[in-house]
């Protein structure tokens, strides 16, 4: 197939564009698991409604970073890590930094593997430590599904899993209003007093890092845009007006993709937070203590809908946590080989070689996360430790998004002034919240303050 044959004119109507969404659904499948189910509910359990503003604001501001990175990828055909080589400073410094952070924080995916194992154990009515046995089995299932490496399989599985779990979670959150735990207007007002709750400062940094699009999903996004075909259908920049029109058209498709994901993950994030703030906080249940995380979290459902909802929660949790593990393995298997190619100076790697590397990486990371699932610590704590590392990567991504926009983007496809303003606000606020949260954590736990 020639390059000309891969070029495709973008759809002009909203519904035509909607038919080409997909990359955001994949990254949504990763963030809903560890971010919403574990970290957000734990945060709500610790601080109640006080940080509702932080949850919604964190979801909102990061969309502009996603849009900027996606826009650059469509116009250039670069992956995120390839784009990192365009940044000023020492050669490949951002890629080395990314590698160190990813290796150091992969413990959270071992924790996710074990919580999936716990979900299987509870579904089967087992007792004891069977989750440490089921976790490797789940990783093996991911390996089998992902080994072929086809984008369409990943997109379809992710879409199904996210849809089922999101519907169940939103329904449960809405049902709170029919119970003694119903949410009052005073609760919501309290959530928008713009407080930074000291009681949850250790988790707050994890919230800033992982709620909405974490640094992982922001890096992943370009890869799934490329595999979907946005850049391929746009074609290489030949300087023509036809190319610019195609690029602008596929960027509009990417906008629909971003908005769809934003609606899904913001709605589910708020639903999880409200469940944690109402049911768990009021009953002083802390999922961050002990190993029985899902049994504690299931109280959000059973206290709202009744005892029967325990199985609804466990089944739903199994779906969403599996989706996080599934997409994370698929993403790691693409990014790490890409980093190796770049650091080795390999250019023009053909598709067959890249595919073999992806297949091998799927095997490696499936085994790695199965082994890391054997760490016998509270999974919520491991997830929070992992995402604190990811928080360190956020300022780098903010800088990259702004730099690529102004130094590398073709002027013919520059964003509107409103998107530029959003991008600056997103980059500045995300970086400031990350630094502030880091300082508060250091002040509280190392300096004895707060």
C-alpha angles and dihedrals in degrees: 000000000000125000089251091057092055094055113104130182111238121246116260103208128070093243090046089055091045089061089065099052118116117110093078092050089058095051090044087059090061099046098045092065109050097018104045105023099042113018101032096046090046090051091050090049091053102043107019116213096335096102101042088114090056092051095051095039093051091052092049103047098051094061090079091057090051091049094049094050092045092049092053092047093052092050098043107027089228123142116229093259091048088051088053088064088064092063119105120252135054115355114280093347093144093051092051090048090050092050093051092049094047093049092046094048101041087099088085091065090052086054091049089051091055094047088052086053089051090052091053091048093052092045089056093044094241127153134208126035100326091130088076087059098042095050094071090046090055091048089051090053089052090050092053093048095045103039093089087055099210116159094216093060092051093048095048095046092046093049093051095048095046093047095052096046096042092054092050093048096047091047091052093047091051090049090061088081089066093056137068087260092066119149117248130205088249089059091054093046088052088053092060101048087103093236123160101218113224093202092067102033092120091056093038093075089053089050093053089048101044110024112099109355111355122204087265094058092043089056093043095051098077091053093055091045088055094047091047088056106244095131094038092052090048092053129207119316105263094169093252127133088233089063092049091051092050091048092051090048095052090044087058088053088051089052091058088048092052094046093050091053092046092055092048100046096039092051094047093043092053090045092053093045092050091049090052093044095049108034104024100034095047091050093042093238112159115196089191093074124075130001100275095088100150094046089057094044091049088069087076088067102033094048089050105038104016137261093303089066090071089083092044089055096044092048092047093045090051090054097048097041090048089052091053092051092042096053094038092058090046091050096045088050090060102038100047095052088046090053090049092050091050095046091048090051092241112161132184094019106186122236096251093054092046091049092052090052091050092051092050091047091052088058094046096049094043089056093042095053091044089056094044089053087071092071103114101216131112106285094219091057091048091050092050091048089050096050093047085065090048089053089065088061094054097080089051091053091047090053092046093051093051095042094050091047095055104026105034111021119105106251091226092068100038115141126252121273089255092057090045090053090048091050093052092046091048094048095045097042094044092050093045094048090049094050092043092049091048091051093048090051092050091045093051102040105027105027097035094237129140 
